[in-house]
């Protein structure tokens, strides 16, 4: 992690420069609700475009889907979410704060280097807490209520009445929309195994303990791929997608010092998974899951087949019929956006003070170029506007003619703009401009006719 970075510093930068604002702020806010400002929405869109390009449009085996947020409630019955998608909650009797029992146990075990099962039942969690006299994180006392189950699904209603017949749920994950469309995708695209389906969309979980800024929120966006393959080939594809995900992050500038892959032990695996690996990132609050890659086996398609119709695949050549296995790389957009911000945040010591630079990969940077007229001369301003129009047809750019050129450079450094183009009196004489690099601060003189090609080469991905 970059030296000097704290969450307070990052949050201040994001609010001050227009990346992220507190949601409903003028009404006193809403806990763990966030709005993305002008720079934040550009960064989000650039991340989504980079993911979709590599995982869908440029991958010969994959196609896209956009499924509905509200679906038939039987989807969540078949998938197990209605019965099993819940958190084990305990209240501290002393300070009245509420906690997840599994989180308390996991944090304790991690500090004490104890190995525990990730699938402990409620009674085992309660007994572990009592046996080890685990204290409340808030007040330090060890006196908890018994565990109560809290379902994470957001419930709502369709139609004029509010009763059990009109109850529906906001989706807690995007993947189920892909599974229930398996037959439609096979029929319309004539897909052959293996093939994947990528989707970007909002999901909702009524988290009881959200936190760490945008790391864990109740409303979030997912970028998920469900890759269908023949049983027996799933191990090979699992490793393929794990390496593919690591390379995507690395190619976009995530430092290997800030990233690691952790393979789950057998005791940690979810009931549907035969193998799971987490790509973890070193956030200011510690190492945490960034990206999960899971071998979901044939659990999901069989679960929906049991309640609807047979979701199978038949090879047109061998006539072999089977339920495909599924490899799922699942990434939270808000979480990876936070990782890119943390990874790029850099404070560099200069002679008089520190320079704050957001070293985002050029393809992710909200603005690719800043057009900066050196002086407010009428001819220079006219030339600057002409250059702005030229570049704006190809790239997302910004224009700034306020304050000294040094302050304007610093402003663009803080928001991650990789290049600044300065127009001056020499521009009027020979049609050249000064282009400054964000990371090195190096400057060079280029002809305006060279700019488009120069910038295009810089923002390739």
GUKEMI-569236 format. One record per residue (C-alpha): x, y, z. Coordinates in pm, whole numbers, plus 50000, padded with zeros to 5 digits. Layout:
BEGIN
XYZ;...
# end
This chain:
BEGIN
500005000050000;501275034749917;502935051450214;500815078150376;497445066150243;494585064650491;490875060850425;490325096250559;492715110350298;491105090550017;487565100050121;488555136750138;490045135049787;486995117349646;484575142749793;486675173349719;487355164349357;483915150549268;484445112849263;482065102049543;479555120849760;477585109150064;474105098849954;471105120650056;473555144650220;471255175150232;468725154250429;471255142350681;472385112950467;471525076150467;473985052250626;476275035550371;474685052950074;476975068849816;476505089649500;479105090349224;479975125449104;481175136348758;484625120548792;483325089848975;480795081348707;483435084948435;485775061948630;482975036448681;482065036748313;485705032448212;486125002548445;482954986548311;484044992147952;487494977248021;485944946548187;483304941047919;485844945047642;488214918547778;485674894247923;482954896047658;483454914247328;487094904147272;486674868447403;485524844547131;483694821447375;481614847747555;478394867347502;476504893547704;473194895847890;471234921748088;468654904248307;465944920448518;466514932348874;463084920448993;462164884548906;459744857048996;460274849249368;460524812249284;463974819749141;465214826849492;463384797049637;465084773349393;468514789449433;468344786149812;468454823449883;465084825050058;465994797750303;469754801450338;470864836450240;471114850850589;473564864450844;473934850451200;473414880851424;474174885751793;473554916152015;475964926652287;473924928252608;476234954552756;476424981252484;473464969952266;475514968951945;474774942351682;477394919951525;477734890951283;478744860351482;480764845551194;482714878151153;483534879451526;484784843451516;486774848051194;488464879751319;489394862751646;490724831751469;492764853151229;494414872551513;495164840551705;496224821251392;493604794751461;492144773351183;488354772051179;485694759750941;483944786150732;480744765650751;480234764651127;476574761851225;475004786651466;475434764751772;479124759451688;479644797051647;477964804051981;480004777352158;483264789852004;482544825252126;481754812752478;484734788852497;487194815252386;485524843752576;485524865352265;484844901652351;482494926252187;484484947551938;482704978552070;482854976152450;485234947452521;482794926752724;481764891152641;478014888652692;476004881952376;472434871852298;471794839152114;472174840251736;469224851451525;469044846951149;468684878450937;467814873650569;469734896950341;467104898750067;465374932050005;461644925649994;459154946749798;455744942949632;454304944249281;450814957049209;448364976049430;448244951549721;450914943249977;450494906850067;452294873950024;450944869449671;452544902249556;455894897849736;459014899849522;462704905549593;465464927449458;468154904349325;471084898549563;473324887849273;473254890048894;474224853848828;470774838148871;469484858748577;472084841248361;471244806348487;467504809348421;468234821548066;470504792047986;468064776047739;467264809347571;470964816347521;471614781747378;468684784447138;469284819447006;473094818846980;473634782246887;476424781347144;478724751647174;480584742247491;482404759147643;480884793847648;480454822347892;477844848847965;478914882548102;476674907048281;477064940648455;474264952348683;472994963849021;472444939749309;471054945949657;471814930449995;470424942550325;473824940650494;473604945050869;477264955350898;478174975150585;481234997150600;484735007150496;483405033850261;482255017749932;483864984050009;480654968550143;477344985450059;473694975750042;473344987049681;476244977249456;477144968849100;478544935448989;480554924348688;480024886948664;480914859948416;479264825848424;481344801948213;479644769148116;481854739148043;481784701248024;482304682848356;485874670848372;487224702248204;486174724948490;489504723248675;491384735448369;488924763848310;488974773548677;492734779348658;492374796948324;489904822748457;491834827748780;494934837048581;492854857748337;491474878948622;494894884748778;496274895648440;493364919948384;494074937148715;497824937448651;497414951448299;495364979848447;498114988948690;497304970049012;500654963949178;501574928049259;502664940849601;499034950849667;497454919049528;497534882249621;495574850549540;494234829649826;492864794849753;490094783949990;490634753650209;488124725350184;486514736150513;485894771150373;484074761550054;480434770650000;477994741949963;477834746649584;481584750449523;484284724649456;487014751349442;487174788549518;489994813849502;489914849949616;492044877149465;492724899049768;493844935349776;495764953650046;493334981650133;494225007750400;492054987250639;493894954850557;493834926050311;490314918550188;488554900249909;488494918949580;487464892149331;486044857349384;486534829149134;484404798649209;483784764549054;480014762749114;479834727448964;476354718848827;474564730649142;472724760448995;471414745048674;470264713948863;468554735249129;466504753548867;465924721548666;464304705348968;461614732248974;461214740648604;462524720348313;465704702248222;468614726548184;471014703948000;473324705347701;473594679547423;476684678447203;475594679446837;478484656946728;478884631247007;475234634347123;476524633447478;474044649547717;475044665648045;474444693948292;477324718448243;479634729148522;479994766448586;483104786948657;482214821048803;484604850548828;482514875949026;483764911549077;482144940649259;482494972649056;482454995749359;485044974349533;487474973149240;486985010549187;488125015449546;491134993149478;492125013449171;491885045649373;493985031249658;496545016249421;496905048949230;497025072749528;500595085849550;502215113249755;505555123649611;507945146249808;509105177249623;511455204849738;508775226349903;505845202749960;504305169649853;502695163249515;499495142649527;499085121549214;496335096749127;498205072648902;495305056148725;495865036348406;495135060648117;492235039147995;490565043048337;491305079948397;488115101048396;489755126148162;492435115447916;493665150647843;493395185347995;493555214947758;495265244347932;495645278547765;498765294047915;497395329547907;494015345847859;494975361147528;492095361347281;494015342847009;495315316847255;491815311047391;490435306947040;493165282146950;492535263447278;488825260147201;489635246946853;491985221147004;489375211747265;486815205146988;489335184046795;490325162247091;486825159947239;485635141546928;487915112347023;488475113847399;486895124847726;488785156747805;488575187648025;489385224647981;490895246448253;491975282848228;491725292548597;494775299348823;498465295548746;499695267748519;501395250948818;498155249349017;496315236148714;498895208548669;498455198849036;494665198148996;494915174348703;497475152748886;495025148049175;492205135848953;494435112748748;494525130748411;497475114148233;498275142747991;498055180747990;498285200447667;499355237047701;498685262947432;500925294047425;502175321247190;504535296747019;501455276346926;500205306046724;503535307646539;504215271246449;501105251346549;502885231746822;501865226047185;503525214447507;502325180747634;503085171447996;503105136048138;501335131448473;503615105048621;507045118348517;506165155548480;508275154348162;507295179047890;507775178047515;506775198647216;504515182746953;502745194746644;498955195946676;498725172046380;500605146146591;498375148346899;495575123946812;497965095446732;500125103247036;497175102247276;495665071147117;498925052347174;498945063447539;495405051347616;495565017247447;494364986747642;
# end
